[in-house]
Amino acid sequence: MLSEARAHDIRLGGSPLNFSGRSLQALTAAALLLPGVVTPLHAAEPGTLNVQVSRYEEGRRDLFDVDSRLAPLRADSLHLSGAMLLRNGIRANVALSQDTWSGATPVAVAPLAANGNRPILRNSSRGLVFAGASPIVNGRIALTEDFTPAGDARAVQVMSSASPELRRQADVGFEFPVDSPHARTLTASAGISDEPDYRSRYGRLGARIGLNDNLTTLSANTAFTRSDTHARLDADLQPYVTRNAYAEQLERGSPSDLLRGERRDRGVEIGVTQVLDAVSVLDAGIALNRASGFMENPYKVVTVVFAGNAATPASGDVRAFLEQRPDERRQLTFRAHYARHFAASDATLQLDYVHSRDDWGIATHSVELGWAQTLGAWTVTPRLRYYTQGAADFHVPWLLSRQNFRSISIDENGEPQVTPYSAALLPAHFSSDHRLASFGSASAGLTLQRRFAVGLVVEGGVEYYTRADGLHAGGGENGTYADFDFAMANIALTLDLGAAARRARREATDGHGAHAGHASHGKHPVPAGLMFTHAGQARGSFMTGYRASHQRQYGALLHGTQSASDDDVATAACNATAPCRMAPARMTMTMHMLDLMYAVNDTTTLMLMPQYMTMDMRLRRLAGAPMPQPGAHDHDGRSHTAGGLGDTLVAGLFTLHASATHGWQASLGVSVPTGSISREYRRTFQADGGLVHYDMQGGSGTWDLVPSLTWQATRGSWHSGVQVGGIRRLQSRNASGYRLGDQLQLSAWTLRTLNRYASLSLRAQWQRRGAIDGAFDAYNAAIGPMDFPDNHGGDFIDVGFGLNLALGGSGLALEWFAPVDEDVNGFQLERHGALAVTWHYSY
């Protein structure tokens, strides 16, 4: 589905222009019509690297008399960016972003009496029990003489679930200085955003000129975006949704139809930044955007009650129509930012105002107040924000039409004649999307930032929002059906590579520093895939790092050490009550991890390691496998993705012995279960998708002990080591009813130093992973071997080939792992290697 929390280009609100810097933040906030959406980071300073992880999470919606039991919408984001100076003063910027999301989203609004959130009943040992709700927007509803619902007429949102999905974005840009009496800069950038049902490609051009001794800066930007929608319609709702308006854009398909559309955005912005005096600055701008083409959200429908043409109705026919918006929109946005520094308190006041107006009838206002207080190396920034907007001219909670949806009459030959509704009697445009309604929001947030002298900045922030009809500046108009709260949190690291390079040059000159002399073990380069080897740092020193790994599985299914046929898998990999119908054809897993380390003393180092996971699995139907039962969930051979925050590791590293020739290190860590173990697929055609496969959950769900013991030795240009480690699960079951198997790992490596900058490594690794104990205690479709606990774990032997580089005070390591032997439990997809990349910087 299209992300409800997309950072750049939610089409409901306006332009994905992606202007840079402060204007980007202001324009995006005004255009998205969703206060609190994550905006991209400001352009990085040259010679910097930035890593940011954030989470957006909504509270549950009030459905009044129904408990949908759908998990609220959650989005996890990873953002990597960097900037560097090239020749002739040219600056290059690169940014990579990834969002994963899942959860419940509103698809329509209906009178409560229409029962749009249809209860789901399920047999249990206690009899028929309520198990949630599913969207069905059709049926009949009793009406009063004044054409209002005879029952409860309050509007309520109709909710539908979304399977885990992934969006990726890449941006690259350049700034070109121009020699002239004034400071002039030309900018150019381009990017692409891609997700399963939407792709956006965009470009930007801009210019800045400094006047009045650079106390005044004028800027101009223009942007162009092309967006293509290829949305698979909601399979639950499709049988009940009228979509005649899009007949030429629909492609029939399975399990539901595909709706295609194209949109183009063009925009310009002009701005001025004025230094008012030695302590204050004003930045203002105005932007005009024109969007045309497919403006609709293909997953939003509007409830229409057809009351007939009688003077006194008895009931109405309730139907759902795909929303219809104008195919063009013009939007004007004004922004202003004022900042003033107070030297006495070493603090900065920040005030922002944004106003936008468009030809859809939407006018928005937002005011944000921030106070950045410096406390030594710390900066504390509390923020308050208020946002209000009017409704679009065509926004309606639901529609009433004084005609029949379908009339049947008998012609003169006695044949029945069906007369459908007249589209001319409906409004030309209509949408019940609550983001186009009038509403207001208030938010409060806090950011903590810590700067280190070596050029490292660590930042974390939280923000809480409440969105309510009653907060609208003009007073509430729609009732409370769309009121909800949501929260955001993020952590970010920024490193000034220029400071790192200057430090490395100083160390090379005076012979001091964390890497000088390699006098103690734990400071030699090691293969990229190894952890817990950086003990022995100088007391009070910090180390930061970034790790990434990418693992691939494809090809044959193995049973033990031998290839298994589809017949073997279908009959033996699952069970008699749930025979296998599908099998994995390919699976990839990507992990991103931050390393944060602090040396308490010369022998003890503390570590904090949060991680972000992405898993992608493509299924295939087994040859000769039984077809699914009617109403059973089935993936039909498609690829599906899950991702988000994984478990977080907290550990201590201890130097047991260190000499000029060898050393011993030990580590003891605890894995904190911060990763989700309750990811679910959405219901499809009223059939539960259930929990996602074990391998695609975000973590273990248990508190785990992670110990290791490492021996390292040095002789000339050769460096060798052995490490034994593992994972011991500390709980018998997680919240979903199972426990991952324990793990034991043994690695041995040797590394040859080529020169002061590079070394090569060779590593052998044996790993034993236990099978899963227990099983999901909630519904899982169980369609293939990946859904059964016995088909997990085994013994694995791999060989790794690595390259290590010393780069200006930091270290970069790469290692490719090739499988040598594997003896799997049950039936599993064979492995085809893994790539590990690590980067570390000590200070």
SVG drawing of the C-alpha trace seen along z (x, -y; Angstrom):
<svg xmlns="http://www.w3.org/2000/svg" viewBox="-45 -45 103 82">
<polyline fill="none" stroke="black" stroke-width="0.4" points="0.0,0.0 1.0,-3.6 2.7,-4.6 0.5,-6.6 3.8,-8.0 5.8,-8.5 8.6,-11.0 8.7,-12.7 5.7,-12.3 2.4,-11.5 0.2,-12.4 -2.8,-13.4 -1.1,-16.6 0.7,-18.1 4.1,-18.3 7.1,-15.9 9.4,-18.8 12.1,-17.9 13.6,-21.4 16.7,-21.5 17.4,-22.8 15.0,-24.8 12.7,-25.3 12.4,-21.6 11.2,-21.2 8.7,-24.0 7.3,-23.2 7.0,-19.5 5.2,-20.2 2.7,-22.4 2.2,-20.2 1.8,-16.8 -1.3,-17.8 -0.1,-15.4 1.7,-17.1 4.6,-15.2 5.6,-13.3 9.4,-12.7 11.2,-15.2 14.5,-14.4 17.6,-15.7 19.0,-19.1 21.8,-19.0 25.0,-17.7 28.1,-19.8 30.9,-18.8 33.0,-15.9 30.4,-14.4 28.6,-11.1 25.2,-10.7 23.2,-7.7 19.7,-8.1 17.1,-5.6 13.5,-6.7 10.2,-5.2 6.6,-6.5 3.8,-4.8 0.1,-5.6 -2.3,-5.0 -5.5,-2.9 -8.4,-4.5 -11.8,-4.7 -14.3,-2.5 -16.9,-3.1 -18.7,0.3 -16.1,2.5 -12.6,3.6 -10.8,4.2 -7.8,5.7 -5.6,4.6 -2.2,3.4 -1.8,-0.4 0.3,-1.7 4.0,-1.6 6.9,-2.8 10.6,-2.4 13.1,-4.4 16.8,-4.2 18.6,-7.2 22.2,-7.3 23.8,-10.4 27.1,-12.0 28.7,-15.1 32.1,-15.7 34.1,-18.4 35.4,-17.5 37.8,-19.5 37.3,-23.2 35.1,-23.5 32.3,-21.3 30.3,-19.7 28.6,-16.3 25.7,-15.0 24.4,-11.4 21.5,-10.1 19.9,-6.7 16.7,-6.1 14.6,-3.0 11.2,-2.8 9.2,0.2 5.7,0.1 2.7,2.2 -0.5,1.9 -4.0,0.7 -5.1,-2.3 -8.5,-3.8 -10.0,-3.0 -13.3,-4.7 -15.8,-6.6 -19.3,-5.3 -22.3,-5.8 -21.9,-3.6 -25.2,-2.0 -23.8,-0.6 -21.5,1.8 -18.5,1.1 -16.2,2.7 -17.8,6.1 -17.1,8.3 -15.0,11.4 -16.2,14.5 -14.1,17.6 -14.7,21.0 -12.8,21.7 -12.9,24.1 -15.2,21.5 -17.5,21.5 -17.9,18.7 -15.7,15.7 -15.1,12.2 -11.7,12.0 -11.7,8.5 -13.2,6.7 -12.9,6.6 -13.9,3.9 -17.1,4.5 -18.7,1.3 -21.9,2.5 -25.4,3.6 -28.6,1.7 -29.3,-0.8 -32.6,-2.1 -33.3,-5.8 -35.5,-8.3 -37.8,-10.7 -35.1,-13.3 -32.7,-10.8 -30.5,-10.3 -29.5,-6.8 -32.3,-5.5 -29.7,-3.9 -26.4,-5.4 -25.6,-8.1 -22.1,-8.9 -19.3,-8.7 -16.7,-6.0 -13.6,-5.1 -13.5,-1.7 -10.1,-0.1 -8.1,2.3 -4.8,4.0 -1.6,3.6 1.1,6.3 4.7,5.3 6.1,3.2 9.3,1.5 10.1,-1.9 13.6,-2.8 14.9,-6.2 18.2,-7.4 19.2,-11.0 22.4,-12.5 23.2,-16.2 26.0,-18.7 26.7,-22.3 28.9,-24.3 30.5,-27.5 30.7,-30.3 33.5,-32.8 32.1,-36.3 32.2,-39.4 29.3,-37.9 29.1,-34.4 27.1,-32.4 26.3,-28.7 24.4,-26.5 22.8,-23.3 21.5,-20.2 20.1,-17.0 18.0,-14.0 16.5,-11.0 14.2,-8.1 11.7,-6.6 10.4,-3.1 8.0,-0.9 5.8,2.1 2.9,-0.1 4.5,-3.5 7.6,-5.0 8.6,-8.6 11.5,-10.2 12.5,-13.8 15.0,-16.4 15.9,-19.8 17.8,-22.9 18.7,-25.9 20.9,-28.9 22.0,-31.1 23.7,-34.5 25.2,-36.4 24.8,-40.2 25.7,-42.9 28.9,-41.2 26.9,-38.0 24.6,-39.4 21.8,-38.8 21.3,-35.6 18.8,-35.2 17.8,-31.7 15.7,-30.2 14.8,-26.5 12.8,-24.6 11.7,-20.9 10.0,-18.3 8.6,-15.0 7.0,-12.2 5.1,-9.6 3.7,-6.3 1.1,-4.4 0.5,-0.6 -1.6,0.3 -3.1,3.7 -6.5,2.9 -7.6,4.0 -8.6,7.6 -11.0,7.5 -12.8,4.4 -12.6,5.0 -15.7,7.2 -17.7,4.4 -16.1,1.3 -17.5,-0.5 -14.6,-1.7 -16.3,-2.6 -14.6,-6.0 -11.2,-4.1 -12.3,-1.5 -9.5,-2.5 -6.8,-2.4 -7.7,1.0 -5.9,4.2 -7.7,7.4 -5.5,9.7 -5.2,12.0 -5.9,11.8 -7.2,8.4 -7.1,5.8 -4.2,3.4 -4.9,-0.3 -2.4,-2.4 -2.0,-6.2 0.6,-8.9 1.2,-12.2 3.5,-15.1 4.6,-17.9 6.3,-21.1 7.3,-23.8 9.4,-26.9 10.5,-28.5 12.2,-31.8 13.7,-32.7 15.8,-35.3 18.0,-34.9 18.8,-38.2 21.3,-38.6 19.5,-41.2 22.3,-41.8 25.1,-39.9 22.7,-37.6 19.6,-37.2 18.6,-36.0 15.4,-35.9 14.8,-33.3 11.7,-33.5 10.4,-32.1 7.4,-31.5 6.8,-28.5 4.3,-27.6 3.5,-24.0 1.3,-22.6 0.4,-18.9 -1.6,-17.1 -2.7,-13.6 -3.6,-10.8 -4.1,-12.6 -6.2,-9.9 -5.1,-7.4 -6.1,-4.1 -6.8,-2.6 -9.4,-5.1 -13.1,-4.7 -16.1,-6.8 -19.4,-5.4 -22.4,-6.3 -25.9,-5.7 -28.4,-5.4 -31.8,-6.4 -33.9,-6.0 -36.1,-8.7 -39.1,-8.2 -40.3,-11.1 -40.1,-9.1 -37.3,-6.5 -37.5,-3.3 -33.9,-2.2 -30.8,-3.0 -28.4,-0.9 -24.9,-1.3 -22.1,-1.1 -18.4,-2.0 -16.8,-4.1 -13.2,-4.7 -12.5,-8.3 -12.4,-10.9 -10.3,-14.0 -9.6,-16.8 -6.8,-15.9 -5.0,-19.2 -3.9,-21.1 -2.1,-24.4 -0.7,-25.3 1.0,-28.4 3.1,-28.2 4.8,-30.9 7.3,-30.2 9.3,-32.2 12.0,-31.3 13.4,-33.5 16.4,-32.7 17.9,-34.8 20.9,-33.8 21.0,-35.0 24.7,-35.1 24.0,-35.5 22.3,-32.1 24.0,-30.6 20.7,-29.6 18.9,-30.2 15.2,-30.9 13.7,-29.5 10.3,-30.5 8.7,-29.1 5.5,-30.0 4.2,-28.3 1.0,-29.1 -0.3,-27.3 -3.4,-27.7 -4.5,-25.8 -7.3,-25.6 -8.8,-22.6 -10.0,-24.9 -7.4,-23.8 -5.7,-26.6 -3.1,-25.6 -1.3,-27.4 1.5,-26.1 3.5,-27.7 6.5,-26.1 8.6,-27.4 11.9,-25.9 14.5,-26.8 18.0,-25.4 19.8,-25.5 23.6,-24.8 24.9,-23.2 28.6,-22.6 28.9,-19.9 25.2,-19.2 22.3,-21.0 18.8,-20.5 16.0,-21.6 12.3,-21.5 9.8,-22.2 6.1,-23.1 4.1,-23.1 0.5,-23.9 -1.1,-23.1 -4.5,-23.8 -6.1,-23.3 -9.4,-23.8 -11.2,-21.0 -11.0,-20.4 -14.1,-21.6 -14.9,-18.0 -14.3,-16.3 -17.3,-14.5 -17.5,-11.8 -20.0,-10.0 -22.4,-10.8 -26.2,-10.5 -27.6,-10.2 -31.4,-10.5 -31.4,-7.7 -31.2,-3.9 -27.9,-2.2 -29.5,0.3 -33.2,0.4 -34.8,3.4 -37.8,3.0 -39.7,5.2 -39.8,4.1 -42.6,4.5 -41.3,7.9 -41.4,9.1 -37.6,9.0 -35.9,7.6 -34.0,4.4 -31.3,3.2 -30.7,-0.6 -27.5,-1.5 -27.1,-4.7 -26.4,-7.9 -22.8,-9.2 -24.1,-12.7 -26.2,-12.8 -23.1,-12.3 -20.6,-15.0 -17.7,-15.3 -15.2,-15.0 -15.4,-13.4 -13.1,-12.0 -13.5,-11.0 -9.8,-10.9 -9.4,-12.4 -6.2,-14.1 -8.3,-16.3 -10.7,-17.2 -10.5,-20.3 -8.6,-19.5 -5.8,-20.7 -2.9,-19.2 -0.6,-20.0 2.8,-18.4 5.6,-18.7 9.1,-17.3 12.5,-17.2 15.9,-16.7 19.2,-16.0 22.4,-16.5 26.0,-15.8 29.0,-17.1 32.5,-15.7 35.7,-17.6 36.7,-15.1 33.8,-16.0 31.2,-13.4 27.6,-14.5 25.1,-12.1 21.5,-13.1 18.2,-11.6 14.7,-13.0 11.1,-12.2 7.9,-13.9 4.3,-13.3 1.3,-14.5 -2.4,-14.7 -4.6,-15.2 -8.2,-16.3 -11.2,-17.9 -11.6,-20.1 -8.1,-21.6 -9.1,-23.2 -8.8,-27.0 -12.3,-27.5 -13.9,-25.0 -14.7,-21.3 -16.8,-20.4 -16.5,-16.6 -16.8,-15.0 -14.2,-12.8 -14.2,-9.8 -10.8,-10.8 -9.1,-11.9 -5.9,-9.9 -2.5,-10.3 0.9,-9.3 4.5,-9.5 8.0,-9.6 11.5,-8.9 14.9,-9.0 18.6,-8.6 21.3,-9.9 25.1,-10.0 27.0,-12.5 30.8,-12.4 33.0,-15.1 35.5,-13.3 37.7,-16.4 38.2,-16.3 39.0,-12.6 41.6,-13.2 43.3,-16.0 43.4,-13.8 45.0,-11.0 47.7,-13.4 48.5,-14.5 48.8,-10.9 51.1,-10.1 53.3,-13.0 53.5,-12.6 53.2,-8.8 50.3,-8.9 46.7,-8.1 44.4,-5.1 46.0,-3.2 49.6,-4.2 52.1,-1.3 49.4,1.4 50.8,2.1 47.8,3.9 45.6,6.5 42.1,5.7 43.3,2.8 44.6,4.8 42.4,5.1 40.1,8.1 37.7,9.6 34.5,7.6 32.1,10.2 33.7,10.5 32.3,8.7 33.6,8.2 37.3,7.7 37.8,4.0 38.7,4.3 41.7,2.5 40.9,-1.0 42.4,-3.9 40.5,-4.9 37.8,-7.5 37.9,-6.9 34.9,-6.4 34.5,-4.3 31.6,-4.6 30.9,-2.3 28.5,-1.1 28.0,2.5 26.0,3.9 25.6,7.5 23.6,9.0 22.8,12.7 21.3,14.6 19.5,17.9 18.2,19.4 18.3,22.5 17.6,26.0 15.7,27.0 17.9,29.1 16.9,31.9 19.9,32.5 22.8,32.3 20.9,33.5 18.7,31.8 15.0,32.4 12.3,32.8 9.1,30.9 7.3,34.2 9.4,34.7 8.8,31.1 5.0,31.3 4.6,34.5 7.2,34.3 8.2,30.7 4.8,29.6 2.2,32.0 -0.9,34.0 -3.3,31.3 -1.3,28.5 0.5,30.0 3.0,27.7 1.7,25.8 4.5,23.2 8.3,23.1 10.8,20.3 12.5,19.7 14.7,16.8 15.4,15.0 17.6,12.1 18.3,10.5 20.0,7.2 21.2,5.9 22.3,2.4 23.9,1.9 25.3,-1.1 28.3,-0.4 28.6,-2.8 31.5,-2.0 33.0,-3.7 36.2,-2.6 35.5,-2.7 39.2,-2.0 42.1,-0.3 40.5,3.2 36.7,2.6 34.7,1.3 30.9,0.9 28.9,1.3 25.4,0.4 24.4,1.8 20.9,1.1 20.1,2.6 17.7,2.3 16.6,5.4 15.1,6.0 14.0,9.4 12.6,10.3 11.2,13.7 9.9,14.9 7.7,18.0 6.9,20.5 4.2,23.1 5.4,26.7 5.0,29.0 2.0,31.3 1.1,29.5 -2.5,29.4 -4.5,26.3 -5.6,24.1 -8.9,24.7 -11.6,22.1 -11.0,19.1 -7.4,20.2 -4.6,17.6 -2.2,18.1 0.8,16.0 0.4,17.2 4.1,17.1 4.7,13.4 7.5,11.7 6.9,10.1 9.1,8.0 9.3,7.2 11.7,5.0 12.2,2.5 14.1,2.2 15.7,5.4 16.9,6.5 19.4,4.2 22.7,5.6 24.2,4.2 27.6,5.7 30.8,5.4 34.2,6.2 37.0,7.1 40.8,7.5 42.0,10.6 45.6,10.5 47.7,8.4 51.3,8.6 53.4,7.7 52.7,11.1 49.2,12.2 46.1,11.4 42.8,12.6 39.5,10.8 36.1,11.8 32.7,10.3 29.3,10.7 26.2,9.2 22.5,9.1 20.2,8.9 17.2,6.8 14.0,7.9 13.2,4.6 12.4,6.2 8.8,7.1 7.7,10.8 4.0,10.1 4.2,9.0 1.2,10.1 0.0,10.3 -3.2,8.5 -6.5,10.3 -7.3,11.2 -10.8,12.0 -11.9,12.3 -9.1,14.9 -6.5,14.2 -2.9,13.9 -1.7,14.5 1.7,14.1 4.6,13.6 7.1,16.6 9.6,17.0 12.5,15.9 10.8,12.6 10.0,11.5 12.2,8.6 13.9,10.3 13.9,13.2 11.3,11.8 13.3,13.1 16.1,11.7 19.3,13.5 22.8,13.9 25.6,13.3 29.0,14.3 32.3,14.7 36.0,15.5 38.7,14.3 42.5,15.1 44.7,13.0 48.4,13.3 50.8,11.2 54.0,12.3 55.6,9.8 53.0,8.8 50.8,11.8 47.9,11.5 45.8,14.5 43.0,15.3 40.3,17.7 36.9,16.8 34.2,18.9 30.8,17.4 27.1,18.0 23.6,17.0 21.7,18.5 18.0,17.8 17.0,16.8 13.3,17.3 11.3,20.5 8.8,18.7 8.4,15.2 5.1,13.3 4.2,15.2 4.6,18.6 8.0,19.9 11.7,19.6 14.5,19.4 17.2,22.0 20.5,21.4 23.6,20.8 27.3,21.8 30.0,20.3 33.7,21.0 35.9,18.8 39.6,19.0 41.3,16.4 44.6,15.2 45.4,11.7 48.4,10.5 49.3,6.8 50.4,5.6 51.3,2.0 50.2,-0.6 46.9,-1.0 45.7,2.4 45.6,6.1 43.9,9.3 42.2,11.9 41.1,15.5 38.6,16.9 36.9,20.3 33.7,20.4 31.6,23.3 28.1,22.5 25.4,24.6 21.9,23.2 19.2,25.0 15.7,25.6 12.8,23.4 11.2,24.6 7.4,24.2 5.3,22.6 3.2,19.5 0.3,19.3 -1.6,17.1 -2.8,17.9 -0.2,18.5 -1.2,19.7 1.4,22.5 1.8,22.8 5.4,24.0 8.4,25.3 9.4,21.9 6.3,21.9 7.2,25.0 9.7,24.9 11.5,28.1 12.7,26.6 15.1,24.2 18.7,24.4 21.5,26.8 25.3,27.0 27.0,24.6 30.7,24.2 31.8,21.1 35.0,19.5 35.5,15.8 37.8,13.7 38.4,10.1 40.0,6.7 40.8,4.2 41.7,0.5 42.9,-2.3 41.3,-5.5 42.4,-8.7 41.9,-7.7 39.1,-5.2 38.9,-1.6 36.9,0.0 36.6,3.8 34.9,6.0 34.4,9.7 32.7,12.2 31.5,15.4 31.1,18.5 29.3,21.6 31.4,24.8 29.0,27.3 25.6,27.2 23.5,29.8 20.1,28.3 17.3,29.3 14.3,30.4 13.8,28.7 15.5,25.3 16.6,23.2 20.4,23.5 22.6,20.5 24.6,18.6 27.0,16.4 27.0,13.2 28.8,9.9 29.8,8.0 31.0,4.4 32.1,2.6 33.4,-0.9 34.9,-2.1 36.3,-5.3 38.0,-5.8 38.4,-9.1"/>
</svg>
